[in-house]
Amino acid sequence: MGLSTSSGLRVGRGSPGPRNLISDVPGVTVGHVTIRDGAGVNTGVTAVLPHQGDLFRDKVLAASAVINGFGKTAGLIQVEELGTIETPIVLTNTLSVGTAYTALVKYAMARNPDIGRTAGTVNPLVCECNDGSLNDIRGLHVTEEHVLEAIASAKADFAEGSVGGGTGMSCLGFKGGIGSASRVAVLDGRAYTVGALVMSNFGGPGRLMIDGRQVGRELQAKLAQEQDKGSIIMLLATDVPLSERQLKRLCRRAGAGLARTGSYYGNGSGDIAIAFTTANRVPQGGERVFLDLRMLSDERIDPVLDLSAEAVEEAIVSSLYHAETITGRDGRVRRGLREFLDRLD
């Protein structure tokens, strides 16, 4: 997936993994539930699982960065403080964050009877974008069952575009949604992977850039005029051994990929990045006094930073490329990027 060679589009110079998806990082899987009912209901849930075990018992090292804070994400404070993720990461619409949070609590408690008793509580991680322009967001159509279904359906091969949490999203004047990409880095003679997944819902028309080309200007007359607002959630996964500090550096490079596609992080945009590594784990309970963690030398980290920005950049373009045209709430239309590609020289 990502941008296939048949798309005619290319982003950057790096080499993608075999799927060109975040799931090229071993163990990472993604599941969707897409909710559509007539033209007015266009929403859903996307779940990202960092590995296939019990995340509460076997946490992954993580970090986050708030590039522009017009957002309602739940769980970032503890990620920032402790540097770990202990539940699947759920992406949905703004007014369904509470529902998804409760679903993740129930999901974790069902697998860990000690939560809330001898093991403390759990930190669900839920991210959102506002799909209200295409979706009846006030209808609260996402249920806890949808969240659990998305988690249960997670797999390595998954769809992009107008699916899951991305069903009702708009981006840079086009139909937005879920996009993903990956890049391979060779470090000390071994191949490692950096993967990105985004839920794109930001930016005004006329600003889209693809691999440095100002595509949006060429198509601007075809698109309605709006401000740079909305939101984007950018997830980065890797199997490179990194510290929480280094993962935060990756998060900041997600902003570089975002800017390359045409965003200036407008006042009304919630631009949030989360990164995790599957190579460093933190067990629940604290029985061990010391933990053995590995990290990449900062003097060798540049390829990972470079490819992180590039993977996010391609994931955003891929979210547009795979999204089909839809008519949403009150007859609003968002057109898929593929409808316009033949108009470019």
Secondary structure, 3 states (H helix, E strand, C coil): CCCCHHHCCCCCCCCCCCCCCHHHCCCCEEEEEEEEECCCEEEEEEEEECCCCCCCCEEEEEEEEEEEECCCCECHHHHHHHCEECCCEEEEEHHHHHHHHHHHHHHHHHHCCCCCCCCCCCCCEEEEECCCCCCCHHHCCCCHHHHHHHHHCCECCCCCECCHHHCCCEECCEECEEEEEEEEEEECCEEEEEEEEEEEECCCCCCCCECCECHHHHHHHHCCCCCCEEEEEEEEEECCCCCHHHHHHHHHHHHHHHHHCCCCCCCEEEEEEEEEEEEEEEECCCCCCCCCCCCCCHHHCHHHHHHHHHHHHHHHHHHHHHCCCEECHHHCEECCHHHCHHHCC
